[in-house]
Amino acid sequence: MTHASDMTHVVLAFDDNRLIGDLYGQFDQHLALMEQRLGVDVVARGNQVTIRGPHEACARARDVLEALYARLQAGDEIQPGDVEGALRMAIAVGAQLPLPTLEPKTRLKLAQIATRRKTVVARNPAQDAYIRAMDRASLVFGLGPAGTGKTYLAVAYAAALLERGEVARLILSRPAVEAGERLGFLPGDMREKIDPYLRPLYDALHDMMPPEKVERCLTSGAIEVAPLAFMRGRTLANAAVILDEAQNTTAVQMKMFLTRLGEGSKMFVTGDPTQVDLPAGQVSGLVESTRILKDVPGIVQVRFSETDVVRHELVGRIVTAYDQESRERLAAREVSRARSRPVEPQIEPPLEPEVFVPRETLS
């Protein structure tokens, strides 16, 4: 129960009236989202916003609005997903989670990746940690369910490195394993054959770079599509290398790929260990490598969960439901195995031999 003494109100005024519409959102939907997530009342009149509610919640709402306004002043666009991300980060600050990119006094400073076409800003603590890991480590594993931004952020970071001239090449790779269906023969040259498997990488790449530049880089080799099977024997120097859907690599393929890392390069490996499409009984190279390399200096593993999903909110619920079903099925399988396990017969100890004592000796 919130006491009256814990309630407060904050009044904010924003100078640039041209940015107010984007800050509040269509029909004030951004402000409504803050009310829903933080439990505050937000009232907007012109360029002035009044926030009422518990002290900590009001402070978080203020930080979110100021952070979003600063992004608009810098020329960025604000979408509902960006508001949701800023709210998640503000809530994480309130919970005192360890987030080194946050400045003192709870002012939000979200990790971001600046490319020519857009600036990508972290939308939750896991994404914030992921971007920071790519800043400081040469090999980063991004592990977690679909929709958490693992691949998108890796492509954005690699594209930024290429644009700044910090690497000479961007290499995209992915195992050609169908997700539960057989596509059969695919026509065309090598690039056309593997394009369907790399389409998610291309989609993210076109978000970061102009389409004509992407095509020029593909033609010149600055952006290279490298089938995983053809990576053996190469040394990938001065490059940003991405291996997507890594859960579908075998143990041999993963070791081969990781040992391609050369001087001046960064490698990003993404995948979901719960969605392995390899033949039954075959060990995932991603699962094995993260176990073997967990304590190796210079390698960072960032794990996402269903709470970090940044697609439609239903995606998070879908992932949660499937995970729950998997846990229940595993528990039922363990119970079934315990029941079907043969019971070892109880062997009774041999009876002590009876000793005959003549009656004469008893008298």
N, C-alpha and C positions, 0 to 999 in steps of 0.2 A: 504494500500500500504506500502510495506517495503522499507525504505530508505537505501541507500548504507551504511550510518553510522551505521545502525543496524546490518549489516552483519559481520560475523566473521568466523574464522575457528579454529578447534581444532585438534591437532595431538596426537594420543595415540599410545603407543608401549606396546606390551604384551610379557613377557619374555618366557613363555613356548610354544614353537612352536607345541607341541603335542596337545594343546587345541584349536589351532586356527581354525581347521576345524569345531569343534563342536560350537565354538563361532560364526563363520560366517554363519554356516548352509550350507546345500547342495546347490551348485551353488549360494552361498552368499544370500540365501533366507531370513535369519534373518536381514541382512543389508538392503535388499530391503524393508522388512516390516517396518524398522525404517524410511526409506526415505518416504514411503507412509504415515505413521501415523504422523510423526513429520514435514514433509515438509523440509527436509534437503537433501544434497548430501553427500553420504558416499562412499569413495573410499578406497579399501584395497589393499596394496602391501606388501605381506609377512606378517610379524607380526605387521605392522604399518597401522593404520587407520586414514584417514583424513576426518573430518566432516566439511562441509561448509553450512552456512545458517544463519538465524536470531540467535542472541546471546542466547536467552532463549531456543530455540529449540536445538541448539548445546549443551548447558549445559545438557539438558534432555537426549539427545542421549549419551553423555559421561557417565552420571550416569547409564544409562541402560547397556551399554557395560561393565562398571566396575563391576556392580552388578552381571551380568551374568558370567563374568570371575571369580569372587570370588566364585560363586557357582560351577563352573567347577573345580577350584582348590580344593574345599572341597570334590570333588568326585561325585557331582550330575550330572545327565544328563540334557541336555537342549533340549526342544521340542519347536516347533513354538508357542504352547499355553503358554509356560513359557515366551517367548519373548513378546507376546501380553500382558500378565499379567504385566510384568515389564514396558511396555510402558504405560499401563493404570495407573499404580501407579505413574509413572513419570509425566504424564499429570495432575493427581490429585494434585501432589505437586505444579506444576506450577499454578494450579487454586487456590492454598492456601486452600485446603480442610483440615478440622481438622483430621489429622491422627497421633495420639500420638506415633506410632511405628517408625515414620520417624525421623532420626537423624538430627541435625542442618546442615546447608549448603546444604540442599536438597539431601544428600546422601541417597540412597534407602536402607532401612533395612526392608524387608518384613516379616510379621509374618509368622511363619512356624511351621509345626508339624513333628517331627523326629520319624520315626518308623524303625524297623529292616530292612525292605526291601527297603524303599524309604523315602525321605524327601519331604513333601508336602508344597509348598510355595503358599501364597496368590497371586491370579492373578488379583485382583481388590480391590478397597477400601472397598466394602461390605464384601468380604471374609476376608480382614485384620481385620475389625471390628468384624466379627463373631469369628475368632480365639481368638482375645483378650477377647471377651466376655466369651468364654469357659474357658479361663484362670482364670477369676476373679469371675464368678458367678456359683452358684450351679444349677440353672435352666435357660436354654437358649432356646428361641424360634427362629427357623430359618424359615422365611416366604418368599415365593416368587415362581416364575415360575420354570418349569422344566429346568434343565441344568445349574443352577447357583452354584451347588456344595454343597448345604445344607446338604444332606445326606452323601455324600462322605467325607466331612470334619468332620462331627460328628463321623462317623465310624473311621476315621483316628485318631482323638483326643482320642476316647475311647480306641482304640487299643494301642496307645502310653501310656495311663494311666495304662493299664493292663500290658504291657511289663515292665514298670518302677516299678511295684509293688505298685503303689499309690492306686489301687483298687484291690479287689480280684476276681471280676466277671465283665463280660460284658453281659448285658442283651439286647436282640434285640426284639422289639415288633412292630406289625403293625396290624391295623384292617383288617380282612378278608372280604373286600368289593371288588367285581369285578368292573372293570372300564367299565361299560356299557354292560357287557355280563355275562351270567350265565354259570359257568363251571360245575355245577352239582356235583355228587358224586366224591370225590377224594380218590383213594385207598391208603393203607399203614397205618403206625402208625402216631401218632400225629405230629412228626417232618416232616414226608413225606407229610402229608396233608397240612401243612402250608408253606413248603419250597417254593412253587411257589410264594407266596405272599412276601416272604422275600429274594428272589433272588437278588434284587439290593443291599441289605445289605451284602449278602454273597460275591458278586462280589467285593465290596469295601474292604471287610475284607481280601480277598485273595490278594489284591494289597498291603496290609500293612504287612501281616504275611505269613510265609511259609505255603503251603497247609497242610503239615503233622502236623504242630503245631496247625492249625485251627481245624483239626480233633481231635487231642488229647484234646484240650480245650473243644470241643463239647462233647466228651466222658466223660471227668472228671467233666463237669458242670461249668468250668471256663468261658466258653461262653455258654449262655443259650438262647434258643429260647422260648420266653414266649408269648403264645397267649394272646391278650389283654383281652379276655373274662375271662381268668383264673387268672387275677392279683388281684382280690378282696381279701382282708384279709391279703395280704402280706406286709412286711416291707422290702424295698430294701436297706439294709445297706452296706456300703463299696463296692459300685458298680457303674459302668458307665452304665446308662440306656438310650436307644434310642427308641423313639416312632416315626416311620416314617409314612408318609401319614396321618398325624393327622387330616387333614380336613375331613376325613371319620369317625371320632369318634362322637358319640352323646355327648350331654352336660353331661349326667350322667357318661358315660365312661371316659370322660376327667377329670372330678372332681375326680373320683375314682383313675385314673392313677396318677395324680399329687400328690395326698395325700399318695402315696406309698413311697415317697422319705424318706430315712433314713439317719442316721449319716454317715458321710464320703463318701457320694455319690454325683454324678453329674448326672443331667438329661438333655437330649437334645431332644427337640420336633421339628420336621420338617414337613412342609406341604405347600400346595398351596391353599389359601382360595378361589381361583377362579375355582378350579377343584373338586368340591364336588360331590361325587357319591352316596350320601345318598338319600333315597326316597324323593320325592317332599314334601315340607312343613316341613321337619325335620331340625332343627337347627344344624349347625356344632359345635361340641365341641371346635374346634380350634378357630373359629371365636368368640365364646362367651368367651372363657378363655382369649384370648388376650385383649379383651375389659375390662373384669373384673379385670385382673391382671396388667394392663398397668402401674399403679403407685405403685406397691408393691415393696419395697426395696429388693434387692437380686435377682430379676428376670430381665433378659435382653431380649428384643425383637430386633432382627436384621432383617430388611426387604430388600430383594433383588428385583431388577426390571429387565425388559428385557435387559437393557444395561449391566447387570452383567452376562449374559449367557456365559459360557465358553466352550460349545460344539461347533459343527459346526456353523459358522456364520449365516447359514440359520435358525437355531433354534431361534435366537434372532428376526429375521424378522418374523418368523411364530408366535411367541408369540405376537409381536407388532400388527400384522395383526388381530389376534383373539381378542386382547384387544380392538382394534379400532372398530371391528365389534360388540362386546358386548356393547360398549358405544353407538354406533349408534342405536342398537336395543333397548337399555334402553331408549334413548331419544325419539325414535319413539313410544315406549309404553306409555311414559308419555304424549306425544301429543295426542295419541289415547284416553287415559283415559280422558284427558281434554275435548276433543271434544264430547265424549259419555256421559259425566256427564250431567244429566238432568238439564235444565235451570229452575230455580224457577220462577214461574209467578210473575210478578210485580203487587203488590197490590196497586191500586190507593187509595189515601186518600179519605175518604168520603166527599161528597160535603157539604158545609155549607148550612144548611137549610135556605130557603128564608124566609125573615121576611116581613109580609104584614103590610104596614103602611097605615092607612086610609088617604084619600086625604084631609080630613078636617084638619088633624094635620099638613099638609105641608103649609097650607095657613096662 
